[in-house]
Amino acid sequence: MTDDYKLGYQNGQLDTLMDLGYKLYTMAEPLLLKKSTEQKLTTEENTRLETLNKIAKWVKEKEETEDD
């Protein structure tokens, strides 16, 4: 019973992280498109993109940790 609970918890954590990663991608996509086409972002947009990248890096690290 305990092992099933632990596995369910881990699977739930991984699903949550994957969902967060998808949301981050959705939020960053317009900024990345603008950066690639116009070669520039406003200071606010650049800050937003940097923040999204930091969060995405953290999510990736957590996903790798959950896989162990």
TABEL-V457267 format. One record per helix or strand of 3 or more residues. SS is the DSSP state (H for helix, E for strand). FROM is the first residue (numbers start at 0). LEN is the number of residues. If there is no record, write none. Layout:
# TABEL-V457267
ss-><SS,SS>
from-><FROM,FROM>
len-><LEN,LEN>
This chain:
# TABEL-V457267
ss-><H,H>
from-><1,42>
len-><37,25>
